[in-house]
Amino acid sequence: MEGLWTLMRRWFSQLGSSSATITRSNSPSANSLNSSQHSQSTNQIGRSSSFVPLPPSPPVGDIPIANLSADFASDPGCWEESFDSHWKQVKEIIDDVGEVTYEKIVAVFHHFGQMCQLFMMEMNAQPEPAIGPILDRYFTYQIMDRIVDWSMEAPQFLSSCCQVGLMRLYEAMVSESHTQNHCLLVHKPMLLPMIRVLEWCKRSAEKRNFTPSTIDRHFVMLLNQVCAKLAEDATLLHFFFTFGGDSDDQFLVFSLLIPYLYDPSDVGQLARDAVLLILSVSRKLNYVAAYISMKSNFCPVVATGLSGCFSQLPRNVGAILYVGEDWHKITSGDIEEYPSLSNFHMSLLFCNAVIQVAHEHVVSQVITYIYNGFLLPVVLPSLLQSGQEELISSTAYYHLCFEVATEKSLLHALIKLLLVEQSGTNRKIIEVIIDRISPGNKLSQVSLSLLHTLISLRCEDIMFDLVFKYLLPCTYIHSSQFPRLRERKYVLNAAKSLLSLIPECTLKSESVIIYPFFET
């Protein structure tokens, strides 16, 4: 199962992206170059990051500053002195021309964490947005750029240590900022180094072909925190969105999340939450919607992820569930108990949420891809299989789609498959399902349960195929009553009686008042 998610993540990153392919094609030569620069023991360590412990968590927000007292906490001058002391020690290490070692990394991030906490103390102590002395030092000394430059010079087997350390610090600085209308990401000396770190992590993921790593959670967590800030202040979008051009990195924060959307761990949930935040905050921004729907690979990935989750469902649902005599559909208890059902249910919920919060252009593209990339090639053939156990399973899975979907456009796509598409005998799919009721077996129960849910939707097209179509021939009417059906007066009186049932509170609606008959 884990191998499938790795393969899906790798494919999602390649879909619609040429840059990822180029980077991977060059990775062998890069690896050979690194191997020539390091000893054999170093290469052995580089093959597995598990040999190298990650640096300790930075003290931002968790570990108090050394010798912190009430006097220190109330004296900004002491903050500056402490900051300068830590920066001096960091500078001595990063200016050293010697090789970067694990001990140096731990020392740098210890002092750097103290510096970041002092910076957050200053930032949160200011009643109004302002550039304080410590923040000014970040700008003057180009601290973030220098730390990132030094980290990138670390040996390959220590890269993950530096990446995790940087992302933890940025995550803390973004999430722990409590000052309204003052996000550190608006400052280029803070923003641009973070973008470099994200791009560095992206290249690392491509080199390892997106196999799961301890870096992933910190990577997606930082992106999630950034998206949360975007949701709080939509004007921050301008700092992350590049206007003009056709680059895949035009909206880097968004594109970096896409490969992780269907990760079954909490990393996937963080990625999905972050994407939904971006979709909601950009709902009225046409330029962002144009990028997401036309230039990014988000829409095809949503549909492909659904297909991938569906393909992992068992062909015989009875192999994982207890299918008793009265069993007719998948329940919430079944979903919670079995990972494959849980993953498929999660993907349906995500698609429904995307359609609920996204811009109309994005919704249109997502629906198109879901219909042409999931319903037609995957669900339709499964509903027309020959084996009874397979039909029971596929019908139950299709029923689950209706149970989860709440958005009209998604329901419309699901219904369209039933009413428009045909089987090999040129019969509509809904007619094929109706025929499965007559044998009175388990497949009949599952099919009846699906039809019951369809009727509860109160859709006119479905009601026509399930009910009205069989009433139109009037076979239930005695032959002596047929002439009366053709009497104009009888038909008009029946129509008026039916229309009189419309509630009076709706008569003021313009969508209802379309004929003079309704005017009072």
C-alpha positions as CSV (number, residue, x, y, z in Angstrom):
1,M,0.0,0.0,0.0
2,E,2.8,2.4,0.9
3,G,4.5,1.8,-2.4
4,L,1.3,2.8,-4.3
5,W,1.1,6.1,-2.5
6,T,4.8,6.8,-3.2
7,L,4.1,6.0,-6.9
8,M,1.1,8.3,-6.9
9,R,3.0,11.1,-5.3
10,R,5.8,10.8,-7.8
11,W,3.4,10.8,-10.7
12,F,1.4,13.7,-9.4
13,S,4.6,15.7,-9.2
14,Q,5.4,14.9,-12.9
15,L,1.9,15.5,-14.2
16,G,2.0,18.8,-16.1
17,S,5.4,19.7,-14.9
18,S,8.5,19.6,-17.0
19,S,10.8,21.0,-14.4
20,A,10.4,17.9,-12.2
21,T,11.4,15.6,-15.1
22,I,14.4,17.6,-15.9
23,T,15.6,17.6,-12.3
24,R,15.2,13.9,-12.0
25,S,17.0,13.2,-15.3
26,N,20.0,15.1,-14.0
27,S,20.1,13.5,-10.6
28,P,22.4,10.5,-11.4
29,S,25.2,12.8,-12.5
30,A,24.8,14.9,-9.4
31,N,25.0,11.8,-7.2
32,S,28.1,10.6,-8.9
33,L,29.7,14.0,-8.4
34,N,28.9,13.9,-4.7
35,S,30.3,10.4,-4.4
36,S,33.6,11.6,-5.7
37,Q,33.8,14.3,-3.1
38,H,33.1,12.1,0.0
39,S,34.7,9.1,1.5
40,Q,33.2,5.6,1.3
41,S,31.9,5.9,4.9
42,T,30.2,9.2,4.0
43,N,28.5,7.5,1.1
44,Q,27.2,4.8,3.3
45,I,25.7,7.4,5.6
46,G,24.2,9.2,2.6
47,R,22.3,6.2,1.5
48,S,20.0,6.4,4.5
49,S,19.1,9.5,6.5
50,S,18.3,7.3,9.5
51,F,22.0,7.1,10.3
52,V,22.1,10.8,11.1
53,P,19.9,12.1,13.9
54,L,17.9,15.2,13.2
55,P,18.9,18.4,15.1
56,P,17.0,19.0,18.3
57,S,13.8,21.1,18.2
58,P,14.6,24.8,18.1
59,P,13.7,26.7,21.3
60,V,11.2,29.0,19.6
61,G,7.9,28.9,21.6
62,D,8.9,25.8,23.5
63,I,12.2,26.2,25.4
64,P,12.7,29.4,27.4
65,I,15.6,31.7,26.7
66,A,18.5,31.0,29.0
67,N,18.5,33.1,32.2
68,L,15.1,34.5,31.3
69,S,13.8,36.7,34.2
70,A,11.1,39.3,34.7
71,D,13.7,42.1,34.3
72,F,15.0,40.5,31.1
73,A,11.5,40.0,29.7
74,S,10.6,43.7,30.2
75,D,13.9,45.2,28.9
76,P,14.1,45.3,25.1
77,G,17.7,46.4,25.4
78,C,18.7,43.1,27.0
79,W,17.0,41.3,24.1
80,E,19.2,43.1,21.7
81,E,22.4,42.3,23.7
82,S,21.4,38.7,23.9
83,F,20.6,38.6,20.2
84,D,24.0,40.1,19.3
85,S,25.7,37.5,21.5
86,H,24.0,34.6,19.8
87,W,24.5,36.0,16.3
88,K,28.2,36.5,17.1
89,Q,28.5,32.7,17.9
90,V,26.5,31.8,14.8
91,K,28.6,34.0,12.6
92,E,31.8,32.4,13.9
93,I,30.6,29.0,12.9
94,I,29.2,29.8,9.5
95,D,32.2,32.0,8.5
96,D,34.5,29.0,9.3
97,V,35.9,27.6,6.0
98,G,36.0,24.1,7.4
99,E,33.6,21.3,6.5
100,V,30.0,21.5,7.9
101,T,29.6,18.9,10.6
102,Y,26.6,17.6,12.6
103,E,28.0,19.3,15.7
104,K,28.2,22.6,14.0
105,I,24.6,22.2,12.7
106,V,23.3,21.6,16.2
107,A,25.2,24.6,17.6
108,V,24.0,26.9,14.8
109,F,20.4,26.0,15.2
110,H,20.5,26.2,18.9
111,H,21.8,29.8,18.8
112,F,19.6,30.6,15.8
113,G,16.5,29.3,17.7
114,Q,17.3,31.7,20.6
115,M,17.7,34.5,18.1
116,C,14.3,33.7,16.5
117,Q,12.6,33.7,19.9
118,L,14.1,37.1,20.8
119,F,12.8,38.3,17.5
120,M,9.3,37.0,18.2
121,M,9.4,38.6,21.6
122,E,10.1,42.0,20.0
123,M,7.5,41.5,17.3
124,N,4.7,40.5,19.6
125,A,5.5,43.3,22.1
126,Q,4.9,46.0,19.5
127,P,1.3,47.4,19.6
128,E,1.6,48.5,15.9
129,P,3.5,47.0,13.0
130,A,7.0,48.3,13.0
131,I,10.6,47.3,12.2
132,G,12.2,47.0,15.6
133,P,16.0,46.8,16.2
134,I,16.2,43.0,16.1
135,L,14.2,42.8,12.9
136,D,16.4,45.5,11.5
137,R,19.5,43.4,12.3
138,Y,17.9,40.5,10.2
139,F,17.8,42.9,7.3
140,T,21.2,44.6,7.8
141,Y,23.2,41.4,8.3
142,Q,21.1,39.4,5.8
143,I,20.9,36.7,8.5
144,M,18.3,34.4,6.9
145,D,20.1,34.4,3.6
146,R,23.4,33.6,5.2
147,I,22.0,30.8,7.3
148,V,20.3,29.3,4.2
149,D,23.5,29.6,2.1
150,W,25.6,27.9,4.9
151,S,23.0,25.1,5.2
152,M,23.0,24.4,1.5
153,E,26.8,23.9,1.7
154,A,26.4,21.0,4.1
155,P,27.2,17.5,2.9
156,Q,24.4,15.7,1.2
157,F,23.9,13.3,4.1
158,L,23.4,16.3,6.5
159,S,21.0,18.2,4.2
160,S,17.9,16.8,5.9
161,C,19.1,18.0,9.3
162,C,19.5,21.6,7.9
163,Q,16.2,21.5,6.1
164,V,14.2,20.3,9.1
165,G,15.9,22.9,11.3
166,L,15.1,25.8,8.9
167,M,11.6,24.7,8.4
168,R,10.9,24.3,12.1
169,L,12.2,27.8,12.7
170,Y,10.1,29.3,9.9
171,E,7.1,27.4,11.1
172,A,7.5,28.7,14.6
173,M,8.0,32.3,13.4
174,V,5.0,32.2,11.1
175,S,2.6,30.5,13.6
176,E,3.8,32.3,16.8
177,S,3.3,35.8,15.4
178,H,0.4,37.3,17.3
179,T,0.7,40.9,16.0
180,Q,-2.3,41.8,13.8
181,N,-1.5,43.1,10.3
182,H,2.2,42.4,10.7
183,C,3.3,39.1,9.2
184,L,7.0,38.7,8.7
185,L,6.4,37.2,5.3
186,V,5.8,40.6,3.9
187,H,9.5,41.4,4.3
188,K,11.5,40.1,1.4
189,P,14.7,39.4,3.5
190,M,12.5,36.9,5.4
191,L,10.3,35.7,2.6
192,L,12.8,35.0,-0.2
193,P,15.1,32.8,2.0
194,M,12.0,30.7,2.9
195,I,11.1,30.3,-0.7
196,R,14.7,29.1,-1.3
197,V,14.3,26.6,1.5
198,L,11.0,25.3,0.0
199,E,12.6,25.0,-3.5
200,W,15.5,23.2,-1.9
201,C,13.2,20.7,-0.2
202,K,11.4,20.2,-3.5
203,R,14.6,19.3,-5.3
204,S,15.5,16.9,-2.5
205,A,12.1,15.2,-2.9
206,E,12.6,14.9,-6.6
207,K,16.1,13.3,-6.2
208,R,14.7,10.6,-3.9
209,N,11.7,10.1,-6.3
210,F,9.3,11.3,-3.6
211,T,9.8,8.3,-1.3
212,P,8.4,9.1,2.2
213,S,10.8,10.9,4.4
214,T,10.9,12.6,7.9
215,I,11.2,15.9,6.0
216,D,7.7,15.6,4.5
217,R,5.8,16.4,7.6
218,H,7.8,19.5,8.4
219,F,7.7,20.6,4.8
220,V,3.9,20.3,4.5
221,M,3.4,21.8,8.0
222,L,5.3,24.9,7.0
223,L,3.2,25.2,3.8
224,N,0.1,24.7,5.9
225,Q,1.1,27.5,8.3
226,V,1.8,29.9,5.4
227,C,-1.6,29.1,3.9
228,A,-3.3,29.8,7.2
229,K,-1.7,33.2,7.1
230,L,-3.0,33.7,3.6
231,A,-6.4,32.8,4.8
232,E,-6.2,35.5,7.5
233,D,-4.9,38.2,5.2
234,A,-5.7,37.7,1.5
235,T,-3.4,40.6,0.5
236,L,-0.4,38.3,1.3
237,L,-1.3,36.4,-1.9
238,H,0.5,39.1,-3.9
239,F,3.8,38.1,-2.2
240,F,3.5,34.5,-3.3
241,F,1.9,34.8,-6.7
242,T,4.0,35.7,-9.7
243,F,2.0,37.6,-12.3
244,G,2.7,36.8,-15.9
245,G,4.6,34.0,-17.4
246,D,3.8,30.3,-17.8
247,S,6.1,28.9,-15.1
248,D,5.1,25.9,-13.0
249,D,6.3,27.9,-10.0
250,Q,4.0,30.8,-10.6
251,F,2.2,30.0,-7.4
252,L,4.9,27.9,-5.6
253,V,3.1,27.5,-2.2
254,F,0.1,25.9,-4.0
255,S,2.0,23.7,-6.5
256,L,4.3,22.3,-3.8
257,L,1.3,20.8,-2.0
258,I,-0.2,18.9,-4.9
259,P,2.0,15.8,-4.7
260,Y,0.9,15.3,-1.1
261,L,-2.9,15.6,-1.5
262,Y,-3.6,11.9,-1.4
263,D,-1.0,10.9,1.2
264,P,-2.8,8.5,3.6
265,S,-0.9,9.9,6.7
266,D,-1.5,13.2,8.5
267,V,0.8,14.8,5.9
268,G,-2.0,14.3,3.4
269,Q,-4.6,15.9,5.7
270,L,-2.3,18.9,6.3
271,A,-1.8,19.3,2.5
272,R,-5.6,19.1,1.8
273,D,-6.4,21.6,4.6
274,A,-3.8,24.0,3.2
275,V,-5.2,23.7,-0.4
276,L,-8.7,24.3,0.8
277,L,-7.6,27.4,2.6
278,I,-6.0,28.7,-0.6
279,L,-9.0,27.8,-2.7
280,S,-11.4,29.6,-0.3
281,V,-9.3,32.8,0.0
282,S,-8.8,33.0,-3.8
283,R,-12.5,32.2,-4.7
284,K,-13.1,35.7,-6.1
285,L,-9.6,36.2,-7.7
286,N,-9.8,35.3,-11.3
287,Y,-6.1,35.4,-11.9
288,V,-5.5,32.7,-9.2
289,A,-8.4,30.6,-10.5
290,A,-7.0,30.8,-14.1
291,Y,-3.6,29.5,-12.8
292,I,-5.1,26.7,-10.8
293,S,-7.6,25.5,-13.4
294,M,-5.4,26.0,-16.6
295,K,-1.7,26.1,-15.7
296,S,-1.4,23.8,-12.6
297,N,-1.9,20.1,-12.5
298,F,-4.3,20.3,-9.6
299,C,-7.5,19.4,-11.4
300,P,-6.3,16.2,-13.1
301,V,-4.6,15.2,-9.8
302,V,-7.9,15.4,-8.0
303,A,-9.6,13.1,-10.5
304,T,-6.5,10.8,-10.7
305,G,-6.4,10.5,-6.9
306,L,-10.0,9.4,-6.9
307,S,-9.2,6.7,-9.4
308,G,-6.2,5.6,-7.4
309,C,-8.2,5.2,-4.2
310,F,-11.0,3.4,-6.1
311,S,-8.5,0.9,-7.6
312,Q,-7.4,0.0,-4.1
313,L,-10.9,-1.1,-3.0
314,P,-11.4,-4.9,-2.9
315,R,-13.2,-6.4,-5.9
316,N,-15.3,-8.4,-3.4
317,V,-16.5,-6.2,-0.6
318,G,-17.4,-9.4,1.3
319,A,-13.7,-10.1,1.7
320,I,-13.3,-7.3,4.2
321,L,-16.9,-6.7,5.5
322,Y,-19.4,-8.9,7.1
323,V,-22.2,-9.0,4.5
324,G,-25.2,-10.3,6.3
325,E,-28.7,-11.0,4.9
326,D,-29.8,-7.4,5.6
327,W,-26.6,-5.7,4.4
328,H,-27.2,-3.3,1.6
329,K,-24.7,-0.4,1.8
330,I,-21.4,0.6,3.3
331,T,-21.8,2.2,6.7
332,S,-19.7,4.7,8.7
333,G,-18.4,1.9,10.9
334,D,-17.2,0.1,7.8
335,I,-15.3,3.2,6.7
336,E,-13.6,3.7,10.0
337,E,-12.5,0.1,10.2
338,Y,-10.8,-0.5,6.8
339,P,-8.1,1.8,5.4
340,S,-9.0,1.3,1.8
341,L,-12.5,2.4,2.4
342,S,-11.3,5.3,4.6
343,N,-8.9,6.5,1.9
344,F,-11.7,6.5,-0.7
345,H,-14.1,8.2,1.6
346,M,-11.5,10.8,2.4
347,S,-10.9,11.5,-1.3
348,L,-14.6,11.9,-1.9
349,L,-14.9,14.4,1.0
350,F,-11.9,16.3,-0.3
351,C,-13.4,16.6,-3.8
352,N,-16.7,17.7,-2.4
353,A,-15.0,20.3,-0.3
354,V,-13.0,21.6,-3.3
355,I,-16.2,22.1,-5.2
356,Q,-17.7,23.8,-2.3
357,V,-15.1,26.5,-1.7
358,A,-13.3,26.9,-5.1
359,H,-13.8,29.5,-7.8
360,E,-16.4,28.5,-10.5
361,H,-13.7,28.1,-13.1
362,V,-11.8,25.6,-10.9
363,V,-15.0,23.8,-10.1
364,S,-15.8,23.4,-13.8
365,Q,-12.4,21.9,-14.5
366,V,-12.5,19.6,-11.5
367,I,-15.9,18.3,-12.5
368,T,-14.8,17.7,-16.1
369,Y,-11.8,15.8,-15.0
370,I,-13.8,13.8,-12.4
371,Y,-16.3,12.8,-15.1
372,N,-13.8,12.0,-17.9
373,G,-11.0,10.7,-15.7
374,F,-12.8,8.8,-13.0
375,L,-16.5,8.1,-13.7
376,L,-16.2,7.1,-17.3
377,P,-13.0,5.1,-17.4
378,V,-13.2,3.6,-13.8
379,V,-16.7,3.6,-12.4
380,L,-18.7,2.9,-15.5
381,P,-16.8,-0.4,-16.4
382,S,-17.1,-1.5,-12.8
383,L,-20.9,-1.2,-12.9
384,L,-21.1,-3.4,-16.0
385,Q,-19.0,-6.3,-14.8
386,S,-20.2,-9.9,-15.2
387,G,-19.5,-11.3,-11.8
388,Q,-22.2,-10.9,-9.1
389,E,-19.8,-10.2,-6.2
390,E,-18.0,-7.6,-8.3
391,L,-21.3,-5.9,-9.2
392,I,-22.4,-5.9,-5.5
393,S,-19.1,-4.2,-4.5
394,S,-19.0,-1.7,-7.3
395,T,-22.7,-0.7,-6.8
396,A,-22.0,-0.2,-3.0
397,Y,-18.9,2.0,-3.8
398,Y,-20.9,4.0,-6.3
399,H,-23.7,4.4,-3.7
400,L,-21.0,5.7,-1.3
401,C,-20.3,8.5,-3.7
402,F,-23.9,9.7,-3.5
403,E,-23.8,9.4,0.3
404,V,-20.8,11.7,0.5
405,A,-21.6,14.2,-2.3
406,T,-23.5,17.3,-1.3
407,E,-22.6,19.8,-4.0
408,K,-24.9,20.1,-6.9
409,S,-22.3,20.0,-9.6
410,L,-20.8,16.8,-8.2
411,L,-24.2,15.2,-7.8
412,H,-25.0,16.2,-11.4
413,A,-21.9,14.4,-12.7
414,L,-22.8,11.3,-10.7
415,I,-26.4,11.3,-12.0
416,K,-25.2,12.0,-15.6
417,L,-23.4,8.7,-15.6
418,L,-26.7,6.9,-14.9
419,L,-28.9,8.8,-17.2
420,V,-26.7,9.5,-20.2
421,E,-24.1,6.7,-20.5
422,Q,-25.2,3.4,-22.0
423,S,-24.2,-0.3,-21.7
424,G,-23.0,-2.5,-24.5
425,T,-26.7,-3.2,-25.3
426,N,-27.5,0.5,-25.8
427,R,-29.4,0.7,-22.5
428,K,-29.0,3.5,-20.0
429,I,-27.1,2.5,-16.8
430,I,-30.0,3.3,-14.6
431,E,-32.2,0.8,-16.6
432,V,-29.5,-1.9,-16.2
433,I,-29.5,-1.3,-12.4
434,I,-33.4,-1.4,-12.3
435,D,-33.3,-4.8,-14.0
436,R,-31.1,-6.2,-11.2
437,I,-33.9,-5.8,-8.7
438,S,-36.0,-8.7,-10.0
439,P,-33.9,-11.7,-8.9
440,G,-34.4,-10.9,-5.2
441,N,-30.8,-11.7,-4.2
442,K,-28.0,-9.7,-2.5
443,L,-27.4,-7.6,-5.7
444,S,-31.1,-6.7,-5.7
445,Q,-30.8,-5.4,-2.1
446,V,-27.8,-3.3,-2.9
447,S,-29.4,-2.0,-6.1
448,L,-32.6,-1.1,-4.3
449,S,-30.7,0.8,-1.7
450,L,-29.0,2.8,-4.4
451,L,-32.3,3.6,-6.0
452,H,-33.8,4.6,-2.6
453,T,-30.9,7.1,-2.2
454,L,-31.5,8.4,-5.8
455,I,-35.2,9.0,-5.1
456,S,-34.3,10.9,-2.0
457,L,-32.4,13.4,-4.1
458,R,-35.8,14.6,-5.6
459,C,-34.2,15.1,-9.0
460,E,-36.8,15.4,-11.8
461,D,-34.6,13.5,-14.3
462,I,-34.2,10.6,-11.9
463,M,-37.9,10.7,-11.0
464,F,-38.8,10.5,-14.7
465,D,-36.7,7.4,-15.2
466,L,-37.8,5.7,-12.0
467,V,-41.4,6.7,-11.7
468,F,-43.0,9.1,-14.2
469,K,-41.9,7.1,-17.3
470,Y,-44.0,4.2,-16.1
471,L,-47.0,6.3,-15.4
472,L,-47.1,8.1,-18.8
473,P,-48.6,5.1,-20.7
474,C,-51.6,5.3,-18.2
475,T,-51.9,1.5,-18.2
476,Y,-53.4,1.7,-14.7
477,I,-56.4,3.7,-16.0
478,H,-59.6,1.9,-17.1
479,S,-60.3,2.1,-20.8
480,S,-63.6,3.9,-20.2
481,Q,-61.7,6.8,-18.6
482,F,-59.3,7.5,-21.5
483,P,-61.7,9.9,-23.4
484,R,-61.8,12.1,-20.3
485,L,-58.0,12.5,-20.3
486,R,-58.3,14.4,-23.6
487,E,-60.8,16.9,-22.3
488,R,-59.2,20.3,-22.2
489,K,-61.3,21.5,-19.2
490,Y,-60.3,18.5,-17.2
491,V,-56.6,19.0,-17.8
492,L,-56.7,22.7,-17.0
493,N,-58.6,22.1,-13.7
494,A,-56.1,19.4,-12.8
495,A,-53.2,21.7,-13.5
496,K,-54.7,24.6,-11.5
497,S,-55.3,22.3,-8.6
498,L,-51.7,21.2,-8.7
499,L,-50.3,24.7,-8.9
500,S,-52.5,25.8,-6.0
501,L,-50.3,23.7,-3.8
502,I,-47.4,26.2,-4.2
503,P,-46.8,27.9,-0.8
504,E,-47.9,31.6,-0.7
505,C,-44.5,32.7,0.6
506,T,-42.8,31.7,-2.7
507,L,-45.2,33.6,-4.9
508,K,-43.1,36.8,-4.6
509,S,-40.1,35.0,-6.1
510,E,-39.3,36.1,-9.7
511,S,-38.2,32.6,-10.6
512,V,-41.8,31.4,-9.8
513,I,-43.8,34.3,-11.2
514,I,-43.3,33.5,-14.9
515,Y,-47.0,33.1,-16.0
516,P,-50.0,35.4,-15.4
517,F,-51.7,32.6,-13.6
518,F,-49.5,33.2,-10.6
519,E,-50.1,36.9,-10.3
520,T,-52.4,38.0,-7.5
